[in-house]
């Protein structure tokens, strides 16, 4: 049985408009994934503090270079296997 490794990629936004910016960024991330035929296991917005929000996606580790090279996430974490 082949195990698939997933990675969570995050883009951080700061300031009073960080929530709106993060929500808007998520729309563009989903569009990018669709146009590049990349499946997304999970996506959303994380709230770190009142003035910090992060947009995130969870994708197959195999596709990380496409995202990393084109969209330059701020952070990445291993997100388990299936």
RAPE-V801284 format. One record per pair of residues at least 24 apart in sequence whose ideal C-beta (glycine too) atoms are under 7 Angstrom apart, sorted by the first residue. I is the first residue (numbers start at 1). J is the second residue. D is the distance in whole Angstrom. If there is no record, write none. Layout:
# RAPE-V801284
I	J	D
I	J	D
This chain:
# RAPE-V801284
3	81	4
4	60	6
4	81	6
4	82	5
5	61	4
5	78	7
5	81	5
6	41	6
6	58	5
6	59	7
6	60	6
6	61	6
6	79	4
6	80	6
7	59	6
7	61	5
7	64	6
7	76	6
7	77	7
7	78	6
7	79	6
8	56	6
8	58	5
8	76	7
8	77	5
8	79	4
9	56	7
9	57	5
9	59	7
9	67	6
9	73	4
9	76	5
10	54	5
10	55	7
10	56	5
10	73	6
10	74	6
10	75	4
11	54	6
11	55	5
11	73	6
11	74	6
12	52	7
12	54	5
12	74	5
13	53	5
14	51	6
14	52	5
15	51	6
16	51	6
18	51	6
18	52	6
18	53	4
19	53	5
22	53	4
22	54	6
22	55	5
25	55	5
26	55	5
29	55	6
29	57	6
32	71	7
36	66	6
38	63	5
38	66	7
